[in-house]
């Protein structure tokens, strides 16, 4: 495929597309400045548009003072913010008697509103263990997935449990996957979608199973939804590779081989127009595929970016992400790629296996060692305008900015909230 027709040049048809994409990214910033502060909830994994980008204004990029801190238990679940409430998950107890907790906190004060605790496996294989999926809020309901496959539905305001589905029992699994269940629930219309050996769809109100896809080896990323030619489709990265499913039936539309040397994929595909970008660890690298509704065509693959556990962000013509282990003994680096070509524009040390999100045209990067940095996303390099040590210990969990508050957590379960209002 001719990459010049896809993204970068600024003349002709491609130039028109480039301009449209720039307006898509920066128009929210201009509008926010014109009409005043714009707040934005963060109701599920990777935010309102499921792209890791917040469109809100009214926050100060110099970060801010500590508003509150809380203990939420060991784990890697990120934070969901909706209607003044923050949801996350953690675990406590010994390995033989572990307890997992879903907790709901007041977003302004950190005060606990409700929690639900139940027995669950820790699954601390080469890491601290604990839940990895992020809660999903859909209107008055919140959905969570435990490390050992317990899909729960609660009233978001009260924590009253509506139903539970045991994925291990339903799929006749003798034990959880090696790294546990890690994909965050996805709500599509009347269905909640989760990853087990199959992708599975449940009625979001009753918990009744609606469909399940063909079986694959367990993987650890989340499913995303997208439209193509008016049809609703699902995209997920299984252990065997990239799979696109019909959202109505779970039928496989196409599967593209994408395997790592460690027999695991743990990232979420990035759908950009009619293209899908994937990046995984264990020296596998990244790739861009064009989708025509029936087949996937490789645009490129390379080892310029290997997302180990956290996803990249697409802003305009570039991809920003943490190269976790392209070279196993080498440095972990923040990387900027040209999306159209896969060319590495720059690399920067100092973040470990960190994570990031974007707020309009700003990157918010949390290093593995708990240092939070904010600065403009630019193909010229990352120059933070503010850096602050916010946590100690291992930080693999994606930070969240919502309603002018920044939430970060570590593996030990220390959750902090920074007041970033102007």
C-alpha positions as a Python dict, from the first residue, in 0.01 Angstrom:
ca = {
    (1, 'X'): (0, 0, 0),
    (2, 'X'): (125, 351, -85),
    (3, 'X'): (164, 519, 255),
    (4, 'X'): (156, 865, 92),
    (5, 'X'): (-214, 813, 22),
    (6, 'X'): (-289, 739, 385),
    (7, 'X'): (-178, 1021, 610),
    (8, 'X'): (128, 1242, 598),
    (9, 'X'): (167, 1469, 291),
    (10, 'X'): (-7, 1805, 309),
    (11, 'X'): (-104, 1856, -53),
    (12, 'X'): (-367, 1699, -275),
    (13, 'X'): (-613, 1442, -143),
    (14, 'X'): (-378, 1325, 131),
    (15, 'X'): (-324, 1685, 236),
    (16, 'X'): (-700, 1732, 269),
    (17, 'X'): (-722, 1419, 486),
    (18, 'X'): (-430, 1538, 696),
    (19, 'X'): (-609, 1869, 753),
    (20, 'X'): (-932, 1697, 848),
    (21, 'X'): (-750, 1480, 1101),
    (22, 'X'): (-573, 1781, 1251),
    (23, 'X'): (-909, 1955, 1293),
    (24, 'X'): (-1055, 1642, 1455),
    (25, 'X'): (-777, 1647, 1715),
    (26, 'X'): (-750, 2020, 1782),
    (27, 'X'): (-1105, 2147, 1725),
    (28, 'X'): (-1216, 2041, 2077),
    (29, 'X'): (-932, 2251, 2217),
    (30, 'X'): (-1040, 2558, 2021),
    (31, 'X'): (-1404, 2513, 2114),
    (32, 'X'): (-1319, 2462, 2481),
    (33, 'X'): (-1127, 2789, 2481),
    (34, 'X'): (-1420, 2966, 2318),
    (35, 'X'): (-1699, 2848, 2545),
    (36, 'X'): (-1516, 2797, 2876),
    (37, 'X'): (-1420, 2491, 3077),
    (38, 'X'): (-1539, 2159, 2943),
    (39, 'X'): (-1556, 1868, 3189),
    (40, 'X'): (-1559, 1507, 3083),
    (41, 'X'): (-1638, 1181, 3263),
    (42, 'X'): (-1420, 875, 3200),
    (43, 'X'): (-1679, 595, 3212),
    (44, 'X'): (-1474, 297, 3094),
    (45, 'X'): (-1132, 170, 2986),
    (46, 'X'): (-949, 428, 2770),
    (47, 'X'): (-1214, 694, 2821),
    (48, 'X'): (-1531, 828, 2660),
    (49, 'X'): (-1421, 761, 2300),
    (50, 'X'): (-1215, 452, 2398),
    (51, 'X'): (-902, 608, 2251),
    (52, 'X'): (-715, 714, 2566),
    (53, 'X'): (-789, 1083, 2500),
    (54, 'X'): (-978, 1334, 2715),
    (55, 'X'): (-1132, 1633, 2531),
    (56, 'X'): (-1188, 1843, 2841),
    (57, 'X'): (-1048, 2189, 2912),
    (58, 'X'): (-1033, 2393, 3232),
    (59, 'X'): (-742, 2203, 3383),
    (60, 'X'): (-389, 2326, 3445),
    (61, 'X'): (-105, 2132, 3284),
    (62, 'X'): (129, 2225, 3571),
    (63, 'X'): (-49, 1942, 3757),
    (64, 'X'): (-173, 2042, 4102),
    (65, 'X'): (-191, 1978, 4471),
    (66, 'X'): (-291, 1650, 4632),
    (67, 'X'): (-666, 1645, 4686),
    (68, 'X'): (-690, 1306, 4859),
    (69, 'X'): (-544, 956, 4878),
    (70, 'X'): (-701, 616, 4942),
    (71, 'X'): (-604, 249, 4980),
    (72, 'X'): (-787, 31, 4729),
    (73, 'X'): (-595, -299, 4749),
    (74, 'X'): (-331, -469, 4539),
    (75, 'X'): (-390, -477, 4164),
    (76, 'X'): (-362, -301, 3830),
    (77, 'X'): (-723, -201, 3760),
    (78, 'X'): (-742, 155, 3628),
    (79, 'X'): (-998, 414, 3738),
    (80, 'X'): (-1344, 485, 3599),
    (81, 'X'): (-1510, 822, 3671),
    (82, 'X'): (-1881, 884, 3627),
    (83, 'X'): (-2137, 1118, 3787),
    (84, 'X'): (-1906, 1226, 4067),
    (85, 'X'): (-1794, 873, 4156),
    (86, 'X'): (-1465, 686, 4104),
    (87, 'X'): (-1459, 307, 4061),
    (88, 'X'): (-1162, 71, 4075),
    (89, 'X'): (-1064, -274, 4209),
    (90, 'X'): (-803, -426, 4439),
    (91, 'X'): (-737, -721, 4664),
    (92, 'X'): (-629, -795, 5019),
    (93, 'X'): (-539, -1105, 5219),
    (94, 'X'): (-301, -1394, 5184),
    (95, 'X'): (-255, -1589, 4863),
    (96, 'X'): (-448, -1885, 5003),
    (97, 'X'): (-733, -1667, 5132),
    (98, 'X'): (-747, -1372, 4896),
    (99, 'X'): (-1031, -1121, 4892),
    (100, 'X'): (-1103, -898, 4592),
    (101, 'X'): (-1292, -570, 4630),
    (102, 'X'): (-1481, -343, 4394),
    (103, 'X'): (-1478, 5, 4548),
    (104, 'X'): (-1673, 322, 4468),
    (105, 'X'): (-1536, 653, 4601),
    (106, 'X'): (-1654, 1012, 4603),
    (107, 'X'): (-1454, 1182, 4327),
    (108, 'X'): (-1418, 1508, 4520),
    (109, 'X'): (-1318, 1372, 4861),
    (110, 'X'): (-1209, 1008, 4822),
    (111, 'X'): (-1472, 903, 5077),
    (112, 'X'): (-1599, 549, 5024),
    (113, 'X'): (-1956, 532, 4893),
    (114, 'X'): (-1981, 154, 4866),
    (115, 'X'): (-1774, -160, 4817),
    (116, 'X'): (-1826, -528, 4743),
    (117, 'X'): (-1577, -790, 4861),
    (118, 'X'): (-1567, -1157, 4756),
    (119, 'X'): (-1314, -1443, 4744),
    (120, 'X'): (-1095, -1438, 4432),
    (121, 'X'): (-759, -1574, 4326),
    (122, 'X'): (-457, -1342, 4349),
    (123, 'X'): (-268, -1494, 4052),
    (124, 'X'): (59, -1318, 4134),
    (125, 'X'): (263, -1476, 3858),
    (126, 'X'): (586, -1269, 3829),
    (127, 'X'): (403, -961, 3959),
    (128, 'X'): (193, -849, 4255),
    (129, 'X'): (-127, -1001, 4114),
    (130, 'X'): (-477, -876, 4181),
    (131, 'X'): (-745, -748, 3943),
    (132, 'X'): (-636, -606, 3608),
    (133, 'X'): (-968, -520, 3441),
    (134, 'X'): (-1114, -170, 3473),
    (135, 'X'): (-1481, -118, 3577),
    (136, 'X'): (-1723, -10, 3304),
    (137, 'X'): (-2009, 232, 3377),
    (138, 'X'): (-2314, 231, 3153),
    (139, 'X'): (-2586, 464, 3276),
    (140, 'X'): (-2711, 336, 3612),
    (141, 'X'): (-2506, 15, 3596),
    (142, 'X'): (-2139, -70, 3650),
    (143, 'X'): (-1974, -392, 3528),
    (144, 'X'): (-1657, -548, 3668),
    (145, 'X'): (-1449, -858, 3592),
    (146, 'X'): (-1249, -1033, 3864),
    (147, 'X'): (-905, -1187, 3814),
    (148, 'X'): (-1062, -1534, 3815),
    (149, 'X'): (-1352, -1460, 3581),
    (150, 'X'): (-1640, -1330, 3793),
    (151, 'X'): (-1842, -1085, 3580),
    (152, 'X'): (-2050, -868, 3814),
    (153, 'X'): (-2320, -611, 3746),
    (154, 'X'): (-2403, -350, 4015),
    (155, 'X'): (-2622, -48, 4058),
    (156, 'X'): (-2364, 225, 4007),
    (157, 'X'): (-2497, 453, 4282),
    (158, 'X'): (-2558, 195, 4557),
    (159, 'X'): (-2347, -111, 4480),
    (160, 'X'): (-2653, -334, 4490),
    (161, 'X'): (-2558, -644, 4289),
    (162, 'X'): (-2785, -717, 3995),
    (163, 'X'): (-2630, -1038, 3861),
    (164, 'X'): (-2310, -1243, 3835),
    (165, 'X'): (-2178, -1464, 3554),
    (166, 'X'): (-1899, -1713, 3627),
    (167, 'X'): (-1692, -1725, 3307),
    (168, 'X'): (-1482, -2020, 3422),
    (169, 'X'): (-1791, -2227, 3490),
    (170, 'X'): (-1963, -2123, 3167),
    (171, 'X'): (-1658, -2210, 2956),
    (172, 'X'): (-1565, -2522, 3158),
    (173, 'X'): (-1217, -2387, 3232),
    (174, 'X'): (-1031, -2591, 3493),
    (175, 'X'): (-827, -2288, 3600),
    (176, 'X'): (-798, -1922, 3507),
    (177, 'X'): (-564, -1815, 3226),
    (178, 'X'): (-197, -1791, 3326),
    (179, 'X'): (-225, -1416, 3398),
    (180, 'X'): (-591, -1419, 3494),
    (181, 'X'): (-883, -1242, 3330),
    (182, 'X'): (-767, -893, 3238),
    (183, 'X'): (-988, -749, 2963),
    (184, 'X'): (-1228, -475, 3069),
    (185, 'X'): (-1602, -523, 3002),
    (186, 'X'): (-1735, -348, 2691),
    (187, 'X'): (-2099, -237, 2661),
    (188, 'X'): (-2245, -238, 2310),
    (189, 'X'): (-2616, -151, 2296),
    (190, 'X'): (-2794, -413, 2514),
    (191, 'X'): (-2490, -638, 2548),
    (192, 'X'): (-2184, -647, 2773),
    (193, 'X'): (-1884, -806, 2600),
    (194, 'X'): (-1599, -982, 2783),
    (195, 'X'): (-1293, -1188, 2695),
    (196, 'X'): (-1262, -1551, 2806),
    (197, 'X'): (-1137, -1836, 2586),
    (198, 'X'): (-1413, -1706, 2362),
    (199, 'X'): (-1536, -1352, 2336),
    (200, 'X'): (-1874, -1363, 2512),
    (201, 'X'): (-2181, -1139, 2504),
    (202, 'X'): (-2433, -1113, 2790),
    (203, 'X'): (-2760, -927, 2825),
    (204, 'X'): (-2654, -627, 3030),
    (205, 'X'): (-2976, -622, 3234),
    (206, 'X'): (-3017, -991, 3313),
    (207, 'X'): (-2675, -1154, 3268),
    (208, 'X'): (-2816, -1405, 3019),
    (209, 'X'): (-2557, -1526, 2770),
    (210, 'X'): (-2644, -1410, 2417),
    (211, 'X'): (-2355, -1549, 2214),
    (212, 'X'): (-1996, -1664, 2230),
    (213, 'X'): (-1735, -1656, 1955),
    (214, 'X'): (-1523, -1946, 1844),
    (215, 'X'): (-1264, -2042, 2104),
    (216, 'X'): (-911, -1903, 2103),
    (217, 'X'): (-626, -1920, 2352),
    (218, 'X'): (-680, -1675, 2641),
    (219, 'X'): (-547, -1324, 2587),
    (220, 'X'): (-530, -1022, 2813),
    (221, 'X'): (-636, -711, 2624),
    (222, 'X'): (-982, -556, 2590),
    (223, 'X'): (-1231, -566, 2306),
    (224, 'X'): (-1311, -249, 2111),
    (225, 'X'): (-1618, -166, 1903),
    (226, 'X'): (-1618, 14, 1569),
    (227, 'X'): (-1835, 72, 1264),
    (228, 'X'): (-1759, -29, 907),
    (229, 'X'): (-2000, 35, 621),
    (230, 'X'): (-2280, 81, 874),
    (231, 'X'): (-2213, -251, 1047),
    (232, 'X'): (-2112, -280, 1414),
    (233, 'X'): (-1798, -488, 1459),
    (234, 'X'): (-1570, -591, 1744),
    (235, 'X'): (-1193, -602, 1737),
    (236, 'X'): (-980, -797, 1984),
    (237, 'X'): (-623, -921, 2006),
    (238, 'X'): (-619, -1289, 2097),
    (239, 'X'): (-308, -1492, 2173),
    (240, 'X'): (-318, -1621, 1814),
    (241, 'X'): (-369, -1276, 1665),
    (242, 'X'): (-602, -995, 1564),
    (243, 'X'): (-967, -1099, 1533),
    (244, 'X'): (-1267, -904, 1403),
    (245, 'X'): (-1614, -1025, 1505),
    (246, 'X'): (-1971, -940, 1412),
    (247, 'X'): (-2111, -762, 1720),
    (248, 'X'): (-2461, -903, 1664),
    (249, 'X'): (-2364, -1270, 1644),
    (250, 'X'): (-2001, -1313, 1755),
    (251, 'X'): (-1918, -1470, 1419),
    (252, 'X'): (-1557, -1429, 1307),
    (253, 'X'): (-1522, -1189, 1015),
    (254, 'X'): (-1145, -1219, 976),
    (255, 'X'): (-844, -1332, 1182),
    (256, 'X'): (-487, -1211, 1131),
    (257, 'X'): (-196, -1401, 1283),
    (258, 'X'): (-5, -1198, 1546),
    (259, 'X'): (185, -1407, 1800),
    (260, 'X'): (459, -1332, 2050),
    (261, 'X'): (746, -1550, 2169),
    (262, 'X'): (585, -1559, 2515),
    (263, 'X'): (244, -1683, 2391),
    (264, 'X'): (58, -1378, 2516),
    (265, 'X'): (-91, -1053, 2389),
    (266, 'X'): (-204, -799, 2649),
    (267, 'X'): (-293, -480, 2463),
    (268, 'X'): (-606, -336, 2303),
    (269, 'X'): (-614, -277, 1924),
    (270, 'X'): (-636, 86, 1809),
    (271, 'X'): (-894, 141, 1534),
    (272, 'X'): (-816, 452, 1326),
    (273, 'X'): (-1062, 498, 1042),
    (274, 'X'): (-1030, 192, 820),
    (275, 'X'): (-700, 90, 976),
    (276, 'X'): (-608, -107, 1288),
    (277, 'X'): (-282, -57, 1477),
    (278, 'X'): (-146, -322, 1712),
    (279, 'X'): (164, -323, 1931),
    (280, 'X'): (272, -597, 2168),
    (281, 'X'): (571, -695, 2380),
    (282, 'X'): (822, -978, 2394),
    (283, 'X'): (1008, -834, 2093),
    (284, 'X'): (706, -870, 1864),
    (285, 'X'): (676, -500, 1776),
    (286, 'X'): (390, -316, 1604),
    (287, 'X'): (188, -332, 1286),
    (288, 'X'): (-73, -145, 1086),
    (289, 'X'): (-345, -325, 892),
    (290, 'X'): (-604, -195, 644),
    (291, 'X'): (-955, -342, 679),
    (292, 'X'): (-1195, -351, 382),
    (293, 'X'): (-1488, -523, 554),
    (294, 'X'): (-1377, -875, 462),
    (295, 'X'): (-1000, -894, 497),
    (296, 'X'): (-702, -736, 671),
    (297, 'X'): (-407, -622, 459),
    (298, 'X'): (-70, -554, 617),
    (299, 'X'): (58, -199, 567),
    (300, 'X'): (374, -257, 774),
    (301, 'X'): (519, -439, 1071),
    (302, 'X'): (838, -348, 1259),
    (303, 'X'): (1000, -349, 1603),
    (304, 'X'): (1011, 26, 1657),
    (305, 'X'): (742, 5, 1928),
    (306, 'X'): (653, -290, 2151),
    (307, 'X'): (381, -205, 2402),
    (308, 'X'): (431, -452, 2685),
    (309, 'X'): (116, -397, 2895),
    (310, 'X'): (-3, -43, 2824),
    (311, 'X'): (-151, 101, 2508),
    (312, 'X'): (-34, 378, 2282),
    (313, 'X'): (-222, 696, 2187),
    (314, 'X'): (-291, 815, 1832),
    (315, 'X'): (-288, 1193, 1791),
    (316, 'X'): (-313, 1322, 1435),
    (317, 'X'): (-46, 1160, 1219),
    (318, 'X'): (155, 1012, 1507),
    (319, 'X'): (147, 732, 1764),
    (320, 'X'): (287, 788, 2115),
    (321, 'X'): (359, 492, 2340),
    (322, 'X'): (600, 319, 2575),
    (323, 'X'): (833, 67, 2417),
    (324, 'X'): (832, -187, 2698),
    (325, 'X'): (1071, -450, 2568),
    (326, 'X'): (1163, -442, 2202),
    (327, 'X'): (1508, -546, 2328),
    (328, 'X'): (1462, -742, 2649),
    (329, 'X'): (1778, -608, 2815),
    (330, 'X'): (1753, -262, 2664),
    (331, 'X'): (1600, 60, 2798),
    (332, 'X'): (1227, 115, 2820),
    (333, 'X'): (1150, 427, 2615),
    (334, 'X'): (872, 668, 2527),
    (335, 'X'): (844, 656, 2148),
    (336, 'X'): (681, 863, 1874),
    (337, 'X'): (602, 690, 1542),
    (338, 'X'): (459, 808, 1213),
    (339, 'X'): (133, 617, 1198),
    (340, 'X'): (132, 587, 820),
    (341, 'X'): (481, 444, 785),
    (342, 'X'): (579, 304, 1126),
    (343, 'X'): (893, 516, 1120),
    (344, 'X'): (1030, 604, 1466),
    (345, 'X'): (1049, 984, 1492),
    (346, 'X'): (1207, 1000, 1839),
    (347, 'X'): (1278, 789, 2148),
    (348, 'X'): (1320, 908, 2507),
    (349, 'X'): (1446, 724, 2816),
    (350, 'X'): (1329, 755, 3174),
    (351, 'X'): (979, 606, 3193),
    (352, 'X'): (1032, 233, 3245),
    (353, 'X'): (722, 28, 3162),
    (354, 'X'): (508, 335, 3218),
    (355, 'X'): (167, 437, 3083),
    (356, 'X'): (6, 741, 2928),
    (357, 'X'): (-311, 917, 2822),
    (358, 'X'): (-372, 1239, 2629),
    (359, 'X'): (-571, 1550, 2716),
    (360, 'X'): (-639, 1714, 2381),
    (361, 'X'): (-284, 1780, 2253),
    (362, 'X'): (-107, 1717, 2586),
    (363, 'X'): (46, 1388, 2699),
    (364, 'X'): (7, 1277, 3060),
    (365, 'X'): (275, 1014, 3125),
    (366, 'X'): (311, 811, 3446),
    (367, 'X'): (649, 639, 3474),
    (368, 'X'): (688, 291, 3620),
    (369, 'X'): (852, 456, 3923),
    (370, 'X'): (556, 687, 3989),
    (371, 'X'): (674, 1012, 3830),
    (372, 'X'): (396, 1202, 3651),
    (373, 'X'): (489, 1427, 3358),
    (374, 'X'): (273, 1648, 3136),
    (375, 'X'): (373, 1821, 2815),
    (376, 'X'): (273, 1878, 2452),
    (377, 'X'): (248, 1581, 2218),
    (378, 'X'): (489, 1671, 1939),
    (379, 'X'): (684, 1489, 1669),
    (380, 'X'): (977, 1711, 1775),
    (381, 'X'): (1007, 1540, 2114),
    (382, 'X'): (849, 1530, 2459),
    (383, 'X'): (940, 1829, 2676),
    (384, 'X'): (738, 1820, 3001),
    (385, 'X'): (605, 2150, 3133),
    (386, 'X'): (559, 1986, 3474),
    (387, 'X'): (690, 1673, 3647),
    (388, 'X'): (590, 1547, 3990),
    (389, 'X'): (670, 1237, 4195),
    (390, 'X'): (320, 1125, 4289),
    (391, 'X'): (364, 759, 4393),
    (392, 'X'): (623, 506, 4504),
    (393, 'X'): (643, 140, 4407),
    (394, 'X'): (547, -18, 4076),
    (395, 'X'): (313, 188, 3855),
    (396, 'X'): (183, 3, 3551),
    (397, 'X'): (-172, 141, 3559),
    (398, 'X'): (-289, 408, 3315),
    (399, 'X'): (-351, 750, 3478),
    (400, 'X'): (-687, 921, 3429),
    (401, 'X'): (-781, 1289, 3404),
    (402, 'X'): (-1150, 1360, 3449),
    (403, 'X'): (-1332, 1675, 3556),
    (404, 'X'): (-1000, 1854, 3630),
    (405, 'X'): (-882, 1578, 3863),
    (406, 'X'): (-592, 1342, 3792),
    (407, 'X'): (-607, 989, 3935),
    (408, 'X'): (-301, 760, 3961),
    (409, 'X'): (-244, 431, 4142),
    (410, 'X'): (34, 182, 4205),
    (411, 'X'): (36, -196, 4230),
    (412, 'X'): (20, -184, 4609),
    (413, 'X'): (-317, -8, 4592),
    (414, 'X'): (-223, 350, 4676),
    (415, 'X'): (-465, 573, 4484),
    (416, 'X'): (-405, 947, 4470),
    (417, 'X'): (-613, 1232, 4331),
    (418, 'X'): (-456, 1562, 4220),
    (419, 'X'): (-661, 1880, 4193),
    (420, 'X'): (-577, 2012, 3846),
    (421, 'X'): (-850, 2278, 3819),
    (422, 'X'): (-750, 2623, 3698),
}
